[in-house]
């Protein structure tokens, strides 16, 4: 009986993952559309992606990354 329950539980989990993957594809498409809109209005998409990546970081991680970037730039004379 536990094999039946485990199989049923596994099937339900797989189906949930499949639904979420489908939603993720839809959201990914929506994000792509927003970037295309931003590009068509003159925004630099690469810079926008960088800003979004930086906003995900906690402040101390962002400060550390900025410090390292400045250190490397100074070392290279940039």
N, C-alpha and C positions, 0 to 999 in steps of 0.2 A: 504494500500500500504506500509506503514512503517513496518508492520509485515513481509511482504515479503522481504523487504530490510534487516531488522534485521536478519531474518532467513538465508538469503543468506550470509550476513556478518559473522554470527556465523559459518555457514558451512565452509566458506573460512578460518576463523581463526582456526577452529578445524583441517582442512586438513593441514594447515601450521604447526601446532603443531605436528601432526602425522608424517609429513615428517622430521621435526627437531628431533623428538624422534628416528626415524629410523637412521638418520645420527649420532646421539649421541651414539646409540648402536654400530655402525660401528667404531666410534672413540674410544669408550671404549674398543672394541676388539683390535684395533691397539695398544693402550696404554698397554694393558695386554701382547701383543706380545713383545713389547719393554722391559717390565720388565722381561719377560721370557728370552729374549736374554741376558739382563744384568746379570741375575742370572746364566745363562749357561756359561758366561765368567768370573764368579767369583765375581761379585759385590754383595754387601749386599743390597737387595731390600728394606728392612725395613729402612735402613739408607738413601737410595736414596729418599724414600717417605718423610722422615723427612726433608731432604734438600729441596725438592720441596715445601713442606708446608712452610718452613721458608722463602724461596725466594719469596713467595707470600705476605709475611708480609712487611709492611713499616718498615724502619730501626728503628724508635722509638718504634714500637710495638715489634720488634724482640729483641731490647735492654732490654725492660721491661720484656719480657718473660725470657731472659737469667738471668737478675738480680733476678727475683723471683725464678728461678730454683736454682741458687747458694745459695740464702737465705734459701730455703727449705733443700737443701743438707747440708749446714752448721748446720742447726738446728737438723738434723738427724745424724750428724757426718759421712756423706758419703764423 
